[in-house]
Amino acid sequence: MRKKVDFLPKHLENSYSFETYKTFVTDLVAQGKTSGSEQREDLIYYTELNAKRMKRIEKTTVLSEELIGSLTRIKESFTWILISEAWCGDAAQIVPVIGKIAAQNSQIDLKIILRDEHLSIMDQYLTNGGRSIPKLICLDQDFQEVFTWGPRPKSIQQVVTDTKAEGITDHAILVERLQNAYNLDHTTSIQHEINALIYQL
């Protein structure tokens, strides 16, 4: 059952395509900055790291034949809203994959928005009460919500759950475990989950 969302197309005027988002992140790195109002040293470091990571993932990601087949069957126009930030490690892993997926069909209009500039939208899509990103929202041409996804594939999320269950609170350990999980997964999980969603369109 599709439902009307509580925001309007005009709220997405300050958005990026995948190509302009990449340029935005590259420009931030050149300026020694990150996105958002918090210009912390660690966030700036992660932004530089993420810019390199996005390039690598975009270059190495190969979409499955199954997913490409599902995408070619899409005849209806959709807007995909992807909530992100330049400093987010999960976003660096996922944005390039979503970008490649959306590029397969001109009926999909991908709009990337920054979380902290769109909190009224973000707060409608919280994960366990938190503003976890990236978050993908698929809307039809009548601006009704078709599906949502994120902030990470279920198999990767399990790494977070397991780490917390072990009582580990060191963020650096979690980041390392997530990176290893993404490396081993080779974007398989996200492709599988997105395929399952669009297969129902």
Secondary structure, 3 states (H helix, E strand, C coil): CCEECCCCHHHHCCCECHHHHHHHHHHHHHHCCCCCCCCCHHHHHHHHHHHHHHHHHHHHCCCCHHHHHHHHCCCCCEEEEEEECCCCHHHHHHHHHHHHHHCCCCCEEEEEEEHHHCHHHHCCCCECCECCCCEEEEEECCCEEEEEECCCCHHHHHHHHHHHHCCCCCHHHHHHHHHHHHHHHCCHHHHHHHHHHHCCC
